[in-house]
């Protein structure tokens, strides 16, 4: 019996070998582009186009020089773009999360007229690509006089059908009706029941929706490209796209923008990494609260 157990123990890791190979391939697939950005953001124009190894450093590693040129080029407009992206991500992410939590919890725990039809419309909205709505949204905002303003980027970002659906599914399964009924019997109102009982149990889903909404707002490109014409209102995605167009046309006034573009892409990723590791602890905390309840 012991021999059989040892043989089974030796064979068990082999069953997971294909999965481990697949995961290893995916890790390499996703990390190689990020490594390319890290390496090439340290190079100047001769280092980028000198024909060397694009996945390794040159003799002239100049992170701080590229970083200084990035934040001083064109009057320091890149810093303005980073602040704009931060504003759009915070306003859009927090606003979309609040609406998604309220709507998802309402769909999951309340019965009202038109609930099924409204939720069906919501599911249908999940099938519509966001880019397909940019032109109609532009026409509507143009009629309201809101184009080329920050509201033209923030207001459409508040609508997140996937976030509502995710909160609906999570609230339906993670918040038992018996707990809500017990809180109501004890005299708690609906607001107190939500914030003191339901919300702690929903925290992992809330953090997930917040992170997804903020990342989507940060990476949004087509909507601000269509809505904004003032480069001082551009997010970092559109700003780097403008620089890329100038660099491709070789019309940058004798200054090579490619090293600045790559460094700008690297800097634009840092806030997302910080946000992920900052919010990660709330996933564990929310799951622990749910288990204790």
DRENTOR-729224 format. One record per residue: residue number from 1; residue in three letters; x negated, y, z negated of N, C-alpha, C, CB in turn. Coordinates in steps of 0.2 Angstrom, whole numbers, plus 5000, padded with zeros to 4 digits. Glycine has a CB too. Layout:
<rs>
    nr   rest   n.c1   n.c2   n.c3   ca.c1   ca.c2   ca.c3   c.c1   c.c2   c.c3   cb.c1   cb.c2   cb.c3
   NUM    Ala      X      Y      Z       X       Y       Z      X      Y      Z       X       Y       Z
...
</rs>
This chain:
<rs>
    nr   rest   n.c1   n.c2   n.c3   ca.c1   ca.c2   ca.c3   c.c1   c.c2   c.c3   cb.c1   cb.c2   cb.c3
     1    Unk   4996   4994   5000    5000    5000    5000   4996   5006   5000    5005    5000    4994
     2    Unk   4990   5006   4996    4986    5012    4996   4982   5013   5003    4980    5011    4991
     3    Unk   4981   5007   5006    4978    5008    5013   4982   5011   5018    4975    5001    5015
     4    Unk   4989   5009   5017    4994    5012    5022   4994   5019   5021    5000    5008    5021
     5    Unk   4995   5021   5014    4995    5028    5013   4989   5032   5015    4996    5029    5005
     6    Unk   4983   5029   5015    4977    5033    5017   4978   5033   5025    4971    5029    5015
     7    Unk   4980   5028   5028    4980    5028    5035   4985   5034   5038    4982    5021    5038
     8    Unk   4991   5034   5034    4996    5039    5036   4994   5046   5035    5003    5038    5032
     9    Unk   4990   5047   5029    4987    5053    5028   4982   5056   5033    4984    5053    5021
    10    Unk   4978   5051   5036    4974    5052    5041   4977   5054   5048    4969    5047    5042
    11    Unk   4983   5051   5049    4987    5052    5055   4991   5058   5055    4991    5046    5057
    12    Unk   4993   5060   5049    4998    5066    5048   4995   5072   5052    4999    5067    5041
    13    Unk   4989   5074   5050    4987    5081    5054   4987   5080   5061    4980    5082    5051
    14    Unk   4986   5074   5064    4986    5074    5071   4992   5076   5074    4984    5067    5073
    15    Unk   4998   5075   5071    5004    5076    5074   5005   5084   5075    5010    5074    5069
    16    Unk   5002   5088   5071    5002    5095    5071   4997   5098   5076    5002    5098    5064
    17    Unk   4993   5094   5079    4987    5097    5083   4990   5101   5089    4983    5091    5085
    18    Unk   4995   5098   5093    4997    5102    5098   5000   5109   5096    5003    5099    5102
    19    Unk   5003   5109   5090    5006    5115    5088   5000   5120   5086    5011    5114    5082
    20    Unk   4995   5117   5083    4990    5121    5081   4986   5124   5087    4985    5117    5076
    21    Unk   4985   5120   5092    4982    5123    5098   4986   5128   5101    4981    5117    5103
    22    Unk   4993   5127   5101    4997    5133    5104   4997   5139   5100    5004    5130    5104
    23    Unk   4997   5138   5093    4996    5144    5089   4989   5148   5090    4997    5142    5082
    24    Unk   4984   5144   5091    4977    5147    5092   4977   5150   5098    4972    5141    5092
    25    Unk   4980   5148   5104    4981    5151    5110   4984   5158   5109    4984    5147    5115
    26    Unk   4990   5158   5106    4994    5164    5105   4990   5169   5101    5000    5162    5102
    27    Unk   4986   5167   5096    4982    5172    5092   4977   5175   5097    4979    5168    5086
    28    Unk   4974   5171   5101    4969    5174    5105   4972   5178   5110    4965    5168    5109
    29    Unk   4978   5176   5113    4981    5180    5118   4983   5187   5115    4988    5176    5120
    30    Unk   4985   5187   5109    4987    5194    5106   4982   5198   5104    4993    5193    5101
    31    Unk   4976   5195   5101    4971    5198    5098   4966   5201   5104    4967    5194    5094
    32    Unk   4965   5198   5109    4960    5200    5114   4962   5207   5117    4960    5195    5120
    33    Unk   4968   5209   5118    4969    5216    5120   4967   5221   5115    4976    5217    5123
    34    Unk   4969   5219   5109    4968    5224    5103   4960   5224   5102    4971    5221    5097
    35    Unk   4956   5219   5103    4949    5219    5103   4946   5223   5108    4946    5212    5103
    36    Unk   4949   5223   5114    4947    5227    5120   4948   5234   5118    4951    5225    5126
    37    Unk   4953   5236   5115    4954    5243    5113   4949   5245   5108    4961    5244    5111
    38    Unk   4948   5241   5103    4943    5243    5098   4936   5244   5101    4943    5237    5092
    39    Unk   4934   5239   5105    4927    5240    5108   4927   5246   5113    4926    5233    5112
    40    Unk   4931   5247   5117    4931    5252    5122   4932   5259   5120    4935    5250    5128
    41    Unk   4935   5259   5114    4936    5266    5111   4930   5269   5108    4941    5266    5106
    42    Unk   4925   5265   5108    4918    5267    5106   4914   5269   5111    4914    5262    5102
    43    Unk   4916   5269   5118    4912    5270    5123   4913   5277   5126    4912    5265    5129
    44    Unk   4908   5280   5130    4909    5286    5134   4911   5284   5141    4903    5291    5133
    45    Unk   4912   5289   5145    4913    5287    5152   4908   5283   5156    4914    5294    5156
    46    Unk   4902   5284   5155    4897    5279    5158   4897   5272   5155    4890    5282    5157
    47    Unk   4899   5272   5149    4899    5265    5146   4905   5261   5148    4899    5266    5138
    48    Unk   4911   5265   5150    4917    5262    5152   4916   5259   5159    4923    5267    5152
    49    Unk   4913   5263   5163    4913    5262    5171   4906   5260   5173    4915    5268    5174
    50    Unk   4901   5258   5168    4895    5256    5170   4894   5249   5172    4890    5258    5164
    51    Unk   4899   5245   5172    4899    5238    5174   4896   5233   5169    4894    5238    5180
    52    Unk   4896   5235   5163    4894    5231    5157   4900   5226   5155    4892    5235    5151
    53    Unk   4899   5223   5150    4904    5218    5147   4909   5223   5143    4900    5213    5142
    54    Unk   4915   5222   5146    4921    5226    5143   4923   5223   5136    4927    5226    5148
    55    Unk   4921   5217   5134    4923    5215    5128   4918   5215   5123    4925    5208    5129
    56    Unk   4912   5219   5124    4907    5220    5119   4905   5227   5119    4901    5215    5120
    57    Unk   4901   5229   5114    4899    5236    5113   4893   5237   5118    4898    5237    5106
    58    Unk   4892   5244   5119    4886    5246    5122   4881   5249   5117    4888    5252    5128
    59    Unk   4875   5251   5119    4870    5253    5115   4873   5260   5112    4864    5254    5118
    60    Unk   4877   5264   5115    4879    5270    5113   4886   5269   5110    4879    5275    5118
    61    Unk   4887   5268   5103    4893    5267    5100   4895   5274   5097    4893    5261    5094
    62    Unk   4900   5277   5099    4902    5284    5097   4909   5285   5095    4900    5289    5103
    63    Unk   4911   5281   5090    4918    5282    5088   4919   5289   5085    4919    5277    5082
    64    Unk   4915   5292   5081    4916    5298    5078   4916   5304   5083    4911    5300    5073
    65    Unk   4912   5303   5088    4912    5308    5094   4918   5308   5098    4906    5307    5098
    66    Unk   4921   5302   5100    4927    5301    5103   4933   5304   5099    4928    5294    5106
    67    Unk   4933   5302   5093    4938    5304    5088   4938   5312   5088    4937    5301    5081
    68    Unk   4932   5315   5087    4932    5322    5087   4935   5325   5093    4925    5325    5085
    69    Unk   4933   5323   5099    4935    5325    5105   4943   5324   5106    4931    5322    5111
    70    Unk   4945   5319   5104    4952    5317    5104   4956   5322   5101    4954    5310    5101
    71    Unk   4954   5324   5095    4958    5329    5091   4957   5336   5092    4958    5328    5084
    72    Unk   4952   5338   5097    4951    5345    5099   4952   5346   5106    4943    5346    5097
    73    Unk   4953   5341   5110    4955    5342    5117   4961   5346   5118    4955    5335    5121
    74    Unk   4961   5350   5122    4967    5354    5124   4971   5357   5118    4972    5350    5128
    75    Unk   4967   5360   5114    4969    5364    5108   4972   5359   5102    4975    5368    5110
    76    Unk   4970   5353   5102    4972    5348    5097   4979   5346   5098    4971    5351    5090
    77    Unk   4981   5345   5104    4988    5343    5106   4989   5336   5104    4989    5344    5113
    78    Unk   4984   5332   5103    4985    5325    5101   4988   5324   5094    4979    5321    5102
    79    Unk   4985   5329   5090    4988    5329    5083   4995   5331   5082    4984    5334    5079
    80    Unk   4997   5335   5087    5004    5337    5087   5008   5331   5089    5005    5343    5092
    81    Unk   5006   5327   5094    5009    5321    5097   5010   5316   5091    5006    5318    5103
    82    Unk   5005   5315   5087    5005    5310    5082   5011   5313   5077    4999    5310    5078
    83    Unk   5011   5319   5075    5016    5322    5070   5023   5321   5073    5015    5329    5069
    84    Unk   5024   5322   5080    5030    5321    5083   5032   5314   5082    5030    5324    5090
    85    Unk   5028   5309   5084    5030    5302    5084   5032   5300   5077    5024    5298    5086
    86    Unk   5028   5303   5072    5030    5302    5065   5037   5304   5063    5024    5305    5060
    87    Unk   5038   5310   5065    5045    5313    5064   5050   5309   5067    5045    5320    5066
    88    Unk   5049   5307   5074    5054    5303    5077   5055   5296   5074    5052    5302    5084
    89    Unk   5049   5293   5072    5050    5286    5069   5053   5286   5062    5043    5283    5068
    90    Unk   5052   5291   5058    5055    5292    5051   5062   5293   5052    5051    5297    5047
    91    Unk   5064   5298   5056    5071    5300    5056   5075   5295   5060    5071    5307    5060
    92    Unk   5072   5292   5065    5076    5287    5069   5076   5281   5065    5073    5286    5075
    93    Unk   5071   5279   5062    5070    5272    5058   5075   5272   5052    5063    5271    5056
    94    Unk   5074   5278   5048    5078    5278    5042   5086   5279   5043    5076    5284    5037
    95    Unk   5087   5283   5048    5094    5284    5050   5097   5278   5053    5095    5290    5055
    96    Unk   5094   5275   5058    5096    5269    5060   5097   5263   5055    5092    5266    5066
    97    Unk   5093   5263   5050    5094    5258    5045   5100   5259   5041    5087    5258    5041
    98    Unk   5101   5266   5039    5106    5267    5035   5113   5266   5038    5106    5275    5033
    99    Unk   5113   5267   5045    5120    5266    5048   5120   5258   5049    5119    5269    5055
   100    Unk   5115   5255   5050    5115    5247    5051   5117   5244   5045    5109    5245    5054
   101    Unk   5115   5246   5039    5116    5243    5033   5124   5244   5031    5112    5246    5027
   102    Unk   5126   5250   5032    5133    5252    5031   5138   5248   5035    5135    5259    5031
   103    Unk   5136   5248   5042    5141    5245    5047   5140   5237   5046    5139    5246    5054
   104    Unk   5134   5234   5045    5134    5227    5044   5137   5224   5038    5126    5225    5044
   105    Unk   5136   5228   5032    5139    5226    5026   5147   5227   5027    5137    5230    5020
   106    Unk   5149   5232   5030    5157    5233    5031   5160   5227   5035    5158    5239    5034
   107    Unk   5156   5225   5041    5159    5220    5045   5159   5213   5041    5154    5219    5051
   108    Unk   5154   5212   5037    5153    5206    5033   5158   5205   5027    5146    5205    5031
   109    Unk   5159   5210   5024    5163    5210    5017   5170   5213   5017    5159    5212    5012
   110    Unk   5172   5216   5022    5178    5219    5022   5183   5217   5028    5178    5227    5023
   111    Unk   5189   5217   5027    5194    5215    5032   5198   5221   5034    5198    5209    5030
   112    Unk   5198   5223   5040    5201    5229    5043   5204   5228   5050    5197    5235    5042
   113    Unk   5209   5232   5052    5212    5231    5058   5206   5233   5064    5218    5236    5059
   114    Unk   5206   5229   5069    5201    5230    5074   5194   5227   5073    5201    5237    5076
   115    Unk   5194   5223   5067    5187    5221    5065   5184   5217   5071    5187    5218    5059
   116    Unk   5188   5212   5073    5185    5207    5078   5184   5210   5084    5190    5201    5079
   117    Unk   5188   5215   5087    5187    5218    5093   5181   5223   5093    5193    5222    5095
   118    Unk   5180   5226   5087    5174    5231    5086   5168   5227   5086    5175    5235    5080
   119    Unk   5168   5221   5083    5162    5217    5082   5160   5214   5089    5163    5212    5077
   120    Unk   5165   5213   5093    5164    5210    5100   5161   5215   5104    5171    5208    5103
   121    Unk   5163   5222   5103    5160    5227    5107   5153   5228   5105    5164    5234    5106
   122    Unk   5151   5227   5098    5145    5228    5096   5140   5222   5099    5144    5227    5088
   123    Unk   5143   5216   5099    5139    5210    5102   5138   5212   5110    5143    5204    5102
   124    Unk   5143   5215   5113    5142    5217    5120   5136   5222   5121    5148    5219    5123
   125    Unk   5136   5227   5116    5131    5232    5117   5124   5229   5116    5132    5237    5111
   126    Unk   5123   5223   5113    5116    5220    5112   5114   5218   5119    5117    5214    5108
   127    Unk   5119   5216   5124    5117    5214    5130   5114   5219   5135    5122    5210    5134
   128    Unk   5115   5226   5133    5114    5231    5138   5107   5234   5136    5119    5237    5137
   129    Unk   5102   5234   5141    5095    5236    5140   5096   5244   5138    5091    5235    5146
   130    Unk   5091   5246   5134    5091    5252    5132   5089   5257   5137    5086    5253    5126
   131    Unk   5085   5255   5142    5083    5259    5147   5089   5261   5152    5078    5256    5151
   132    Unk   5094   5256   5152    5100    5257    5157   5104   5263   5154    5104    5251    5157
   133    Unk   5103   5265   5148    5107    5270    5145   5104   5277   5145    5109    5268    5138
   134    Unk   5098   5277   5147    5094    5284    5146   5097   5289   5151    5087    5282    5148
   135    Unk   5099   5287   5157    5101    5292    5162   5108   5295   5160    5102    5289    5169
   136    Unk   5113   5290   5158    5119    5293    5155   5119   5297   5149    5124    5287    5154
   137    Unk   5114   5295   5145    5113    5299    5139   5110   5306   5140    5108    5295    5134
   138    Unk   5105   5306   5145    5103    5312    5147   5108   5317   5150    5097    5311    5153
   139    Unk   5113   5314   5154    5118    5318    5157   5123   5321   5151    5122    5314    5162
   140    Unk   5124   5317   5146    5128    5319    5141   5125   5324   5137    5130    5313    5136
   141    Unk   5118   5323   5135    5115    5328    5131   5113   5335   5135    5108    5325    5129
   142    Unk   5113   5334   5141    5112    5340    5145   5118   5344   5145    5110    5338    5153
   143    Unk   5124   5341   5145    5130    5345    5145   5131   5348   5138    5136    5340    5146
   144    Unk   5128   5345   5133    5128    5348    5126   5123   5353   5125    5128    5343    5121
   145    Unk   5118   5354   5129    5112    5358    5128   5107   5356   5123    5115    5365    5126
   146    Unk   5107   5349   5123    5102    5346    5118   5096   5344   5121    5105    5341    5114
   147    Unk   5095   5344   5128    5089    5341    5131   5083   5346   5129    5090    5341    5138
   148    Unk   5077   5343   5129    5071    5346    5127   5071   5349   5120    5070    5352    5132
   149    Unk   5074   5345   5116    5074    5346    5108   5073   5340   5105    5081    5349    5106
   150    Unk   5071   5340   5099    5070    5334    5095   5076   5330   5094    5067    5336    5088
   151    Unk   5082   5333   5094    5088    5329    5093   5089   5325   5099    5094    5334    5092
   152    Unk   5087   5326   5105    5088    5322    5111   5084   5315   5110    5085    5325    5117
   153    Unk   5079   5315   5106    5075    5309    5104   5078   5305   5098    5068    5310    5104
   154    Unk   5080   5309   5093    5082    5306    5086   5089   5304   5087    5081    5312    5081
   155    Unk   5094   5307   5089    5101    5305    5089   5102   5298   5093    5105    5310    5092
   156    Unk   5099   5297   5099    5100    5291    5102   5097   5285   5098    5098    5291    5109
   157    Unk   5091   5287   5094    5088    5281    5090   5092   5279   5084    5081    5284    5088
   158    Unk   5097   5283   5082    5101    5281    5077   5105   5275   5078    5105    5287    5074
   159    Unk   5106   5273   5084    5111    5268    5086   5107   5262   5087    5115    5269    5092
   160    Unk   5108   5257   5083    5104    5250    5083   5109   5244   5083    5098    5250    5078
   161    Unk   5112   5242   5088    5117    5237    5088   5113   5230   5085    5119    5235    5095
   162    Unk   5107   5229   5087    5104    5223    5084   5103   5223   5076    5097    5222    5087
   163    Unk   5102   5229   5074    5101    5230    5067   5108   5229   5063    5099    5237    5065
   164    Unk   5113   5231   5066    5120    5230    5063   5121   5223   5063    5125    5234    5067
   165    Unk   5120   5219   5069    5121    5212    5069   5117   5208   5064    5120    5210    5076
   166    Unk   5111   5210   5063    5106    5207    5058   5109   5208   5051    5099    5210    5059
   167    Unk   5111   5214   5050    5113    5215    5043   5120   5212   5042    5114    5223    5042
   168    Unk   5124   5211   5047    5130    5208    5046   5129   5200   5044    5134    5208    5053
   169    Unk   5124   5197   5048    5123    5190    5047   5120   5189   5040    5118    5187    5052
   170    Unk   5115   5193   5038    5112    5193    5032   5116   5194   5026    5106    5197    5031
   171    Unk   5120   5199   5026    5125    5201    5021   5130   5195   5020    5128    5208    5022
   172    Unk   5132   5192   5026    5138    5187    5025   5135   5181   5022    5140    5185    5032
   173    Unk   5129   5179   5022    5126    5173    5020   5122   5174   5013    5121    5170    5024
   174    Unk   5119   5180   5012    5115    5181    5006   5119   5185   5000    5109    5186    5008
   175    Unk   5125   5188   5002    5129    5191    4996   5135   5187   4995    5130    5199    4998
   176    Unk   5135   5183   4990    5141    5179    4989   5147   5183   4987    5140    5174    4984
   177    Unk   5153   5182   4990    5159    5186    4988   5161   5185   4981    5165    5183    4992
   178    Unk   5159   5179   4977    5160    5179    4970   5157   5184   4966    5158    5172    4968
   179    Unk   5151   5185   4968    5147    5190    4964   5150   5197   4965    5140    5191    4967
   180    Unk   5152   5199   4971    5156    5205    4972   5162   5206   4968    5157    5207    4979
   181    Unk   5166   5200   4968    5172    5200    4964   5171   5201   4957    5176    5193    4966
   182    Unk   5166   5197   4954    5164    5198    4947   5163   5205   4945    5159    5193    4946
   183    Unk   5159   5209   4950    5157    5216    4948   5163   5220   4948    5152    5218    4953
   184    Unk   5168   5219   4953    5174    5223    4953   5178   5221   4947    5178    5221    4960
   185    Unk   5179   5215   4945    5182    5213    4939   5180   5217   4933    5183    5206    4938
   186    Unk   5173   5218   4932    5170    5221    4927   5171   5229   4927    5162    5220    4927
   187    Unk   5174   5231   4932    5176    5238    4933   5171   5242   4937    5176    5241    4926
   188    Unk   5167   5239   4941    5162    5243    4945   5166   5245   4952    5156    5239    4947
   189    Unk   5165   5251   4954    5168    5253    4960   5164   5250   4966    5168    5261    4960
   190    Unk   5167   5252   4972    5163    5249    4978   5156   5252   4979    5168    5251    4984
   191    Unk   5155   5258   4978    5148    5261    4979   5144   5258   4974    5148    5268    4978
   192    Unk   5146   5257   4967    5141    5254    4962   5140   5247   4964    5144    5255    4955
   193    Unk   5145   5243   4966    5145    5236    4968   5140   5235   4973    5151    5233    4970
   194    Unk   5140   5240   4978    5135    5239    4984   5128   5240   4981    5137    5244    4989
   195    Unk   5127   5246   4978    5120    5248    4976   5117   5244   4971    5120    5255    4974
   196    Unk   5121   5241   4966    5118    5237    4960   5118   5230   4962    5122    5239    4954
   197    Unk   5123   5227   4966    5123    5220    4967   5121   5218   4974    5130    5218    4966
   198    Unk   5124   5221   4979    5123    5219    4986   5116   5221   4989    5129    5221    4990
   199    Unk   5115   5227   4987    5109    5230    4991   5102   5226   4989    5108    5237    4989
   200    Unk   5101   5225   4982    5095    5221    4980   5095   5214   4984    5095    5220    4973
   201    Unk   5100   5211   4985    5100    5205    4989   5099   5206   4996    5107    5201    4988
   202    Unk   5101   5211   4999    5100    5213    5006   5093   5216   5007    5105    5217    5008
   203    Unk   5089   5217   5002    5082    5221    5003   5078   5218   5009    5079    5221    4997
   204    Unk   5077   5211   5009    5073    5209    5015   5075   5211   5022    5072    5201    5014
   205    Unk   5082   5210   5023    5085    5212    5029   5084   5220   5030    5092    5210    5030
   206    Unk   5085   5224   5025    5085    5231    5026   5078   5233   5028    5087    5234    5019
   207    Unk   5073   5230   5025    5066    5232    5026   5064   5229   5034    5061    5228    5021
   208    Unk   5067   5224   5036    5066    5221    5042   5069   5226   5047    5069    5214    5043
   209    Unk   5075   5228   5046    5078    5233    5051   5075   5240   5051    5086    5234    5049
   210    Unk   5072   5242   5045    5069    5248    5045   5062   5248   5049    5067    5250    5037
   211    Unk   5059   5242   5048    5052    5242    5052   5053   5241   5059    5048    5235    5049
   212    Unk   5058   5237   5061    5060    5236    5068   5062   5243   5071    5065    5231    5069
   213    Unk   5066   5247   5068    5069    5253    5070   5063   5258   5071    5074    5256    5066
   214    Unk   5059   5258   5066    5053    5263    5066   5048   5262   5071    5050    5263    5059
   215    Unk   5047   5255   5072    5042    5253    5077   5045   5255   5084    5040    5246    5077
   216    Unk   5052   5253   5085    5055    5255    5092   5055   5262   5093    5062    5252    5092
   217    Unk   5056   5266   5088    5056    5274    5089   5049   5276   5090    5059    5277    5083
   218    Unk   5044   5273   5087    5037    5275    5088   5035   5273   5095    5032    5272    5083
   219    Unk   5037   5268   5098    5034    5265    5104   5039   5268   5110    5034    5258    5104
   220    Unk   5044   5271   5108    5049    5273    5113   5045   5278   5119    5055    5277    5110
   221    Unk   5046   5276   5125    5043    5280    5130   5048   5283   5135    5038    5275    5134
   222    Unk   5052   5279   5138    5057    5281    5143   5061   5287   5141    5060    5275    5146
   223    Unk   5064   5286   5135    5069    5291    5133   5066   5298   5132    5072    5289    5126
   224    Unk   5061   5299   5128    5058    5305    5127   5055   5308   5134    5052    5305    5122
   225    Unk   5053   5303   5138    5050    5305    5145   5056   5309   5149    5047    5299    5149
   226    Unk   5062   5306   5148    5067    5309    5152   5070   5315   5149    5073    5304    5153
   227    Unk   5070   5315   5142    5073    5321    5138   5069   5327   5137    5075    5318    5132
   228    Unk   5062   5326   5137    5058    5332    5135   5054   5334   5141    5053    5329    5129
   229    Unk   5053   5341   5141    5049    5344    5146   5043   5348   5143    5053    5348    5151
   230    Unk   5044   5350   5137    5039    5353    5133   5034   5349   5130    5042    5358    5127
   231    Unk   5027   5349   5132    5023    5344    5130   5021   5345   5122    5016    5345    5133
   232    Unk   5023   5350   5119    5023    5351    5112   5028   5347   5108    5023    5358    5110
   233    Unk   5033   5344   5112    5038    5340    5108   5037   5332   5110    5045    5342    5111
   234    Unk   5032   5331   5114    5030    5324    5116   5028   5320   5111    5025    5324    5122
   235    Unk   5031   5313   5110    5028    5308    5106   5021   5306   5109    5032    5302    5105
   236    Unk   5017   5302   5105    5011    5300    5107   5011   5296   5113    5007    5297    5101
   237    Unk   5016   5292   5114    5017    5287    5120   5017   5291   5126    5023    5283    5119
   238    Unk   5021   5296   5126    5022    5301    5132   5016   5305   5134    5028    5305    5132
   239    Unk   5013   5307   5128    5007    5311    5129   5001   5308   5132    5005    5314    5122
   240    Unk   5000   5301   5130    4995    5297    5133   4996   5296   5140    4994    5291    5128
   241    Unk   5003   5295   5141    5005    5293    5148   5003   5299   5153    5012    5292    5149
   242    Unk   5004   5305   5150    5003    5311    5154   4995   5312   5155    5005    5318    5151
   243    Unk   4991   5310   5150    4984    5310    5151   4982   5305   5156    4980    5309    5144
   244    Unk   4985   5299   5156    4983    5294    5160   4984   5296   5167    4987    5287    5159
   245    Unk   4990   5300   5169    4991    5302    5175   4986   5307   5178    4998    5305    5176
   246    Unk   4984   5312   5173    4979    5316    5175   4972   5313   5176    4978    5321    5169
   247    Unk   4970   5308   5172    4964    5304    5173   4964   5300   5179    4963    5300    5167
   248    Unk   4970   5297   5181    4970    5294    5187   4970   5298   5193    4977    5290    5188
   249    Unk   4972   5304   5193    4971    5309    5198   4965   5313   5198    4977    5314    5198
   250    Unk   4961   5311   5193    4954    5314    5193   4955   5322   5193    4949    5312    5198
   251    Unk   4959   5324   5189    4961    5332    5189   4960   5334   5182    4967    5333    5192
   252    Unk   4955   5332   5178    4955    5334    5171   4950   5340   5170    4953    5328    5167
   253    Unk   4948   5343   5175    4943    5349    5174   4936   5347   5172    4946    5353    5169
   254    Unk   4934   5341   5175    4927    5339    5174   4926   5335   5167    4923    5344    5173
   255    Unk   4932   5334   5163    4931    5330    5157   4935   5323   5158    4935    5334    5151
   256    Unk   4931   5318   5157    4934    5311    5158   4938   5310   5152    4928    5306    5158
   257    Unk   4945   5308   5154    4950    5307    5148   4950   5300   5146    4956    5309    5151
   258    Unk   4947   5295   5150    4948    5288    5149   4946   5286   5142    4945    5284    5154
   259    Unk   4940   5288   5139    4938    5287    5133   4943   5290   5127    4931    5289    5131
   260    Unk   4946   5296   5129    4950    5299    5124   4957   5295   5124    4952    5306    5126
   261    Unk   4959   5293   5130    4965    5289    5130   4965   5282   5126    4967    5287    5138
   262    Unk   4959   5279   5127    4958    5272    5124   4958   5274   5116    4952    5269    5126
   263    Unk   4954   5279   5114    4954    5280    5107   4961   5283   5104    4949    5286    5106
   264    Unk   4964   5286   5108    4971    5288    5106   4976   5282   5106    4974    5293    5111
   265    Unk   4975   5277   5110    4979    5271    5109   4977   5268   5103    4978    5267    5115
   266    Unk   4971   5267   5101    4969    5264    5095   4971   5268   5089    4961    5264    5094
   267    Unk   4971   5274   5089    4973    5278    5083   4981   5278   5082    4971    5286    5084
   268    Unk   4985   5277   5088    4992    5277    5088   4994   5270   5085    4995    5278    5094
   269    Unk   4990   5265   5085    4992    5259    5082   4991   5259   5074    4988    5253    5085
   270    Unk   4987   5263   5072    4985    5262    5064   4991   5264   5060    4980    5268    5063
   271    Unk   4995   5269   5061    5001    5270    5057   5006   5264   5057    5005    5276    5059
   272    Unk   5006   5260   5063    5011    5254    5063   5008   5249   5058    5012    5252    5070
   273    Unk   5001   5248   5058    4998    5243    5054   4999   5245   5047    4991    5242    5056
   274    Unk   4998   5251   5045    4999    5253    5038   5006   5252   5036    4997    5261    5037
   275    Unk   5011   5254   5040    5018    5253    5039   5020   5245   5038    5023    5256    5044
   276    Unk   5017   5241   5042    5018    5234    5041   5016   5231   5034    5015    5230    5047
   277    Unk   5010   5233   5033    5007    5230    5026   5010   5234   5020    4999    5231    5026
   278    Unk   5012   5240   5021    5016    5243    5015   5022   5240   5014    5016    5251    5017
   279    Unk   5026   5239   5019    5033    5236    5018   5033   5228   5017    5037    5237    5024
   280    Unk   5027   5225   5018    5027    5218    5018   5029   5216   5010    5020    5215    5019
   281    Unk   5027   5219   5005    5028    5217    4998   5035   5217   4997    5024    5222    4994
   282    Unk   5039   5222   5000    5046    5222    4999   5050   5216   5001    5049    5228    5002
   283    Unk   5047   5212   5006    5050    5206    5009   5050   5201   5003    5047    5203    5015
   284    Unk   5044   5200   5000    5043    5196    4994   5047   5198   4988    5036    5195    4992
   285    Unk   5047   5204   4987    5051    5207    4981   5058   5206   4982    5050    5214    4980
   286    Unk   5061   5207   4988    5068    5206    4989   5070   5198   4989    5070    5208    4996
   287    Unk   5066   5194   4991    5067    5187    4991   5067   5185   4984    5062    5183    4995
   288    Unk   5063   5187   4980    5062    5185    4973   5069   5188   4969    5056    5188    4969
   289    Unk   5071   5194   4970    5077    5196    4967   5083   5192   4969    5078    5204    4969
   290    Unk   5083   5190   4976    5089    5186    4978   5089   5179   4974    5088    5185    4985
   291    Unk   5083   5176   4973    5082    5170    4970   5084   5170   4963    5075    5167    4970
   292    Unk   5082   5176   4959    5084    5177    4952   5092   5178   4951    5081    5183    4949
   293    Unk   5095   5181   4956    5102    5182    4956   5106   5175   4956    5104    5187    4961
</rs>
